[in-house]
């Protein structure tokens, strides 16, 4: 329906804030004292109040066109406040996960950092007393009125780091994410296929592409994280939103298990896709960035990933489209993994917390949203209008996110579930897709991680 449509009609549509069902979690980590970080007092006024020269060191994981927008916003911030110099340290996602805690605990650490939510990253930093509570800044700047509580909740922790989803605010963002399926519109037409409306139809499209000698799903899993996306889009079709949400946020402790028929079936399906050759040949040694570039160059019918590659495809492109993995039954509610994007946090060791808060507000205001929208960043501000062009891949992404939000079908990221869940899950999926372990072994390995963590909380 995209390839043959050439009209270019501008529109603005209200976009409801992405709602993550059941975010308020009650979770605790093992005992032991926590060096809790004290919240800074409310600022005397918003913006930069200091007059002497200030250097703010920022750590982020943005790349490509988003990175260029960040550079522009940083330059504009320095122009607005000439006494402030921004020193930006850009790391990729893996480096940020590996190096951030060491850097933030050091004597000359960053002032503002992008932190992945969940137990593995933000939870460990809060527990170690390395992030500042942002509640006074949130009140002064009106952050709590700008986005819904469900968006804020994924950055809330008790000061001792023992409860997730409630307590103080340790990060802030006004942007969201969604995982789904991109498609090559021309290839879809060449294969005489239409957009699938059920999961069975999607699998039939994979087989058709394979038989035609095309790559059904463009994929590279050397970086480990992409495999989670392949798994969760299947899991989201088979397990309920409430189950996955409760699992991730630990709402029921050891009363929930990862070793379920639904999770086993998802693992079985993923391995079957690998066995049937539905992924790029040699995907285990292929990098994610290379896979994105190959898909943008026309290789592959589908690619399963998030909204962030809109910039690679071109926001106004009609050569590509996007949809949420279709449900088992046509017409069932839209469900997808996603939610709030990477929030910005303030390091507890900063000498300029008020300036850091002003910077966070700058990077999440409406002007920033206007600049970042063409890169695929989804604004979550309440009452915001999202100007997109009908028939474009960006319009598809925005519409899909809105449909999932309207259906209350946003599922939190699976790797937030325990401090070690990311490592365990990515490694297990790599082994599963390489046919080195069985689906049952995968769910047992992941369950051992999950149940071990929940038992330590008891």
C-alpha positions in Angstrom: 0.0 0.0 0.0 3.1 2.3 0.2 5.0 1.6 -3.0 2.3 2.8 -5.4 1.2 5.9 -3.4 2.8 9.2 -4.3 0.6 11.8 -2.8 2.4 14.0 -0.2 -0.1 15.3 2.3 1.2 17.2 5.4 -0.5 16.4 8.7 -0.2 16.9 12.4 -1.9 14.4 14.8 -2.0 14.4 18.6 0.2 11.7 19.9 -0.8 10.1 23.2 2.0 9.4 25.6 3.2 5.8 25.4 1.5 3.9 28.2 3.4 1.0 29.8 0.8 -1.1 31.6 1.5 -1.9 35.3 4.8 -0.1 35.7 4.5 0.5 39.4 6.6 -2.3 40.7 7.6 -3.5 44.2 11.0 -5.0 44.0 14.0 -5.3 46.3 17.6 -6.2 46.0 19.7 -8.1 48.5 20.5 -6.4 51.8 23.4 -4.1 52.6 23.7 -0.4 53.2 23.5 1.9 50.2 25.3 5.3 50.1 22.2 7.2 49.1 22.6 10.3 47.1 20.9 13.4 48.6 18.5 15.3 46.3 19.7 18.8 45.4 17.5 21.6 46.7 15.1 23.4 44.3 17.0 25.8 42.1 16.5 29.5 42.8 15.3 29.8 39.2 15.4 27.7 36.1 18.2 27.9 33.5 21.9 28.6 34.2 22.2 30.6 37.4 26.0 30.5 37.8 28.1 33.2 36.2 31.6 31.8 36.3 32.8 29.5 33.5 31.3 26.0 33.7 32.2 22.8 31.8 29.6 20.1 31.7 30.8 16.7 30.6 28.0 14.7 28.9 28.1 10.9 28.1 25.7 9.6 25.5 25.3 6.8 23.1 23.7 8.6 20.2 24.9 8.2 16.7 24.4 9.2 13.1 21.8 11.9 12.4 20.7 11.9 16.1 24.3 12.6 17.0 24.4 15.6 14.7 21.2 17.0 16.2 22.8 16.6 19.7 25.8 18.6 18.4 23.4 21.3 17.2 21.5 21.4 20.5 24.8 21.6 22.4 26.0 24.5 20.3 22.7 26.3 20.8 22.9 25.7 24.5 26.4 27.2 24.6 25.2 30.2 22.6 22.3 30.7 25.1 24.7 30.4 28.0 28.1 31.7 26.9 29.7 30.8 30.2 29.0 27.1 29.7 31.1 24.7 27.7 29.8 21.2 26.7 32.3 18.4 26.5 30.5 15.5 24.9 31.8 11.9 25.2 30.1 9.7 22.8 30.1 5.9 23.3 28.2 3.1 21.6 25.6 1.2 23.6 27.9 -1.6 24.6 30.7 0.8 25.7 28.2 2.8 27.7 27.0 -0.3 29.6 30.6 -1.4 30.3 32.3 1.9 31.1 29.7 4.2 32.6 29.8 3.0 36.2 33.6 3.2 36.3 33.5 6.7 34.7 30.7 8.1 36.9 32.4 6.9 40.1 35.7 8.4 39.1 37.1 11.7 40.4 36.6 13.5 37.0 33.4 11.7 35.9 30.6 13.0 33.7 28.0 15.4 34.9 25.1 14.2 32.7 24.7 10.7 31.4 22.3 8.6 29.3 21.4 5.6 31.3 19.5 2.5 30.3 16.6 1.9 32.6 16.2 -1.3 34.6 18.2 -3.4 37.1 21.4 -3.9 35.0 22.2 -0.2 34.5 20.1 2.5 36.3 19.3 0.2 39.2 22.9 -0.5 39.9 23.9 3.1 39.7 21.1 4.2 42.1 22.0 1.4 44.5 25.6 2.6 44.5 24.5 6.2 45.2 26.0 7.4 41.9 22.9 9.3 40.5 21.1 12.3 41.9 17.3 12.3 42.6 15.7 14.8 40.2 12.4 15.4 41.9 13.1 19.0 42.9 14.2 19.8 39.3 11.2 18.0 37.9 8.9 20.2 40.0 10.7 23.4 39.1 10.8 22.7 35.4 7.4 21.1 35.2 8.7 17.7 33.9 6.1 15.7 35.7 3.4 17.6 33.8 5.1 17.2 30.5 4.9 13.4 30.3 2.7 10.8 31.9 3.5 9.1 35.1 3.9 5.8 33.3 6.8 7.3 31.3 8.4 8.7 34.5 7.9 5.4 36.4 10.6 3.5 34.5 13.2 5.9 35.9 11.9 5.8 39.5 13.6 4.0 42.3 13.6 4.2 46.1 16.7 6.0 47.3 18.3 2.8 48.5 17.9 1.2 45.1 15.7 -1.6 46.5 12.4 -0.8 44.7 11.9 -0.2 41.0 9.1 1.8 39.5 8.3 3.9 42.6 10.2 6.5 44.6 12.5 9.2 43.4 13.1 10.2 39.8 16.6 9.4 38.6 16.3 10.1 34.9 14.1 12.1 32.5 13.2 11.9 28.8 10.4 13.1 26.6 11.1 10.5 23.8 9.9 7.0 23.3 10.8 3.8 21.4 9.0 1.0 19.7 10.2 -2.3 18.2 8.6 -3.5 15.0 9.1 -4.7 11.5 10.4 -2.5 8.6 9.7 -3.7 5.1 11.0 -3.1 1.6 7.9 -1.9 -0.2 9.3 -2.6 -3.7 10.3 -6.1 -2.8 7.0 -6.7 -1.2 5.3 -5.8 -4.5 7.8 -7.8 -6.6 6.9 -10.9 -4.5 3.2 -10.2 -5.0 2.8 -9.9 -1.3 0.6 -7.7 0.8 1.3 -6.5 4.4 0.6 -9.4 6.7 -2.4 -9.1 9.1 -1.6 -12.2 11.1 1.5 -13.9 12.5 0.8 -16.9 10.1 0.8 -14.5 7.1 4.1 -13.0 8.3 5.7 -16.4 8.4 4.2 -17.2 4.9 5.9 -14.0 3.6 9.2 -15.2 5.1 8.9 -18.5 3.2 7.9 -16.7 0.0 11.0 -14.4 0.2 13.2 -17.4 0.9 11.9 -19.3 -2.1 12.4 -16.3 -4.3 16.1 -16.2 -3.3 15.7 -13.0 -1.2 16.8 -12.5 2.4 13.6 -12.7 4.4 14.9 -10.9 7.5 18.0 -8.7 7.4 19.9 -9.4 10.6 23.3 -9.2 12.2 23.8 -10.5 15.8 27.5 -9.9 16.4 26.6 -7.1 18.8 24.3 -9.4 20.8 21.4 -7.0 21.5 19.6 -7.4 18.1 18.7 -11.0 19.0 16.6 -9.8 21.9 14.5 -7.8 19.4 14.0 -10.9 17.2 12.9 -12.9 20.3 10.5 -10.3 21.9 8.5 -9.6 18.8 7.6 -13.3 18.8 7.2 -13.5 22.6 4.8 -10.5 22.4 2.5 -12.5 20.2 2.4 -15.5 22.6 2.7 -14.1 26.1 0.3 -11.5 27.6 1.3 -7.9 28.2 0.5 -8.3 31.9 2.7 -11.4 32.3 5.8 -9.8 30.6 5.3 -6.6 32.5 5.0 -8.4 35.9 8.0 -10.5 35.0 10.2 -7.6 34.1 9.3 -5.5 37.1 9.3 -8.4 39.6 5.8 -7.8 40.7 5.2 -11.4 41.8 8.8 -12.5 42.7 9.3 -16.2 42.3 5.6 -16.7 41.8 6.4 -16.0 38.1 8.7 -18.2 36.0 10.4 -17.6 32.6 10.0 -21.3 32.0 6.5 -21.2 30.5 4.9 -22.8 27.4 4.6 -19.4 25.8 8.3 -18.5 26.2 9.3 -21.9 25.1 7.1 -21.6 21.9 8.7 -18.2 21.2 12.2 -19.7 21.5 11.1 -22.7 19.3 9.8 -20.4 16.6 12.9 -18.2 16.6 15.2 -21.3 16.2 13.0 -22.6 13.5 13.3 -19.4 11.6 17.1 -19.7 11.9 17.0 -23.3 10.7 14.9 -22.4 7.7 17.3 -19.7 6.6 15.0 -16.8 7.2 17.9 -14.6 8.4 20.9 -13.1 6.6 23.5 -15.8 5.9 26.3 -15.6 8.5 24.2 -13.4 10.8 26.2 -14.5 13.8 29.2 -12.7 12.6 27.4 -9.7 11.1 27.3 -6.3 12.8 24.1 -4.4 13.5 25.2 -1.3 11.7 26.2 -3.3 8.6 22.7 -5.0 8.7 21.0 -1.6 8.8 23.1 -0.3 5.9 22.4 -3.5 3.8 18.7 -3.2 4.5 18.7 0.5 3.5 20.5 -0.5 0.4 17.7 -2.9 -0.6 18.9 -6.2 0.8 16.1 -8.0 2.7 12.4 -8.0 2.7 12.0 -7.3 6.5 14.2 -6.0 9.3 13.1 -6.2 13.0 14.4 -3.3 15.0 13.4 0.0 16.6 12.3 3.5 15.5 15.9 4.7 15.7 16.8 3.5 12.1 14.2 5.9 10.5 17.1 8.3 10.0 19.0 5.6 8.1 16.1 4.9 5.8 15.1 8.5 5.4 12.0 9.8 7.3 10.2 10.8 4.1 11.0 7.6 2.3 8.3 5.7 0.6 10.6 2.8 -0.3 10.3 1.4 3.2 7.4 1.0 5.7 6.9 -0.1 9.2 4.4 -2.2 11.1 4.0 -3.9 14.5 4.4 -7.6 14.3 0.9 -8.8 13.5 -1.2 -10.7 16.1 -2.2 -14.3 16.0 -5.7 -13.4 15.1 -6.5 -10.5 12.6 -7.9 -7.5 14.4 -6.5 -8.3 17.9 -5.0 -5.3 19.8 -1.5 -4.1 18.7 1.2 -5.1 21.1 4.9 -4.3 21.0 8.0 -4.0 23.2 9.1 -0.4 23.7 8.4 2.6 26.0 10.4 5.5 27.2 13.7 6.0 25.5 17.1 6.6 27.2 16.7 9.1 30.0 19.2 11.7 31.0 20.5 11.5 34.5 22.8 13.6 36.7 25.9 12.1 38.3 26.0 12.4 42.1 29.6 13.7 41.8 28.8 16.7 39.7 29.8 20.1 40.9 27.1 21.8 38.8 23.8 20.0 39.4 21.6 23.0 38.6 23.4 23.6 35.3 23.1 19.8 34.6 19.3 20.1 35.2 19.1 23.1 32.8 20.9 21.0 30.2 18.5 18.1 30.6 15.5 20.5 30.2 17.1 21.9 27.1 17.7 18.5 25.5 14.1 17.4 26.1 12.1 20.6 25.2 9.8 21.1 22.3 12.5 22.5 20.1 14.6 19.4 20.6 11.6 17.3 19.8 11.1 19.1 16.5 14.7 18.5 15.5 14.7 14.9 16.6 11.4 13.8 15.1 12.9 13.3 11.6 15.4 10.9 13.1 12.6 8.6 14.3 12.6 9.8 17.9 8.9 9.7 19.1 7.8 12.6 21.2 5.9 11.6 24.4 5.0 15.1 25.6 1.3 15.3 26.7 -0.7 17.2 24.1 2.2 17.3 21.6 1.4 17.3 17.9 3.6 15.3 15.6 4.0 16.7 12.1 4.6 13.8 9.7 4.0 13.2 6.0 1.4 10.6 5.0 2.8 7.5 3.3 6.3 7.8 4.7 8.2 5.4 6.9 8.2 8.0 9.7 4.4 8.2 9.5 4.2 4.4 9.8 6.3 4.5 13.0 4.4 7.3 14.6 1.0 5.6 13.7 2.2 2.3 15.0 3.3 3.8 18.3 0.0 5.5 18.7 -2.0 2.3 18.0 0.0 0.4 20.5 -0.4 3.2 23.1 -4.1 3.3 22.4 -4.4 -0.4 23.0 -2.3 -0.2 26.2 -0.1 -2.7 24.5 3.4 -1.5 25.2 5.6 -4.1 26.8 8.7 -3.1 28.8 12.1 -4.2 27.6 12.9 -7.8 28.6 16.5 -7.1 29.6 15.5 -4.8 32.4 14.3 -7.8 34.5 17.5 -8.5 36.6 21.0 -7.0 37.0 22.4 -9.8 34.8 19.4 -10.4 32.5 20.9 -8.6 29.5 24.0 -10.7 29.4 22.2 -14.0 30.1 19.5 -13.4 27.5 21.7 -12.1 24.7 24.2 -15.0 25.2 21.4 -17.6 25.3 19.7 -16.2 22.2 23.0 -16.2 20.3 23.5 -19.9 21.2 19.9 -20.7 20.3 20.1 -19.1 16.9 23.4 -20.8 16.2 21.6 -24.1 17.0 24.0 -24.9 19.9 21.3 -25.1 22.5 17.7 -26.2 22.5 14.7 -23.9 23.1 14.1 -25.7 26.4 17.7 -25.0 27.4 17.3 -21.4 26.6 14.3 -20.9 28.9 16.0 -22.9 31.6 19.1 -20.7 31.5 17.1 -17.5 31.6 14.8 -18.9 34.3 17.9 -19.7 36.4 19.0 -16.1 36.2 15.5 -14.8 37.0 14.6 -17.1 39.9 18.1 -16.6 41.4 17.6 -12.9 41.5 14.1 -13.1 42.8 15.2 -15.5 45.6 17.9 -13.0 46.6 15.2 -10.4 47.1 13.1 -12.5 49.4 
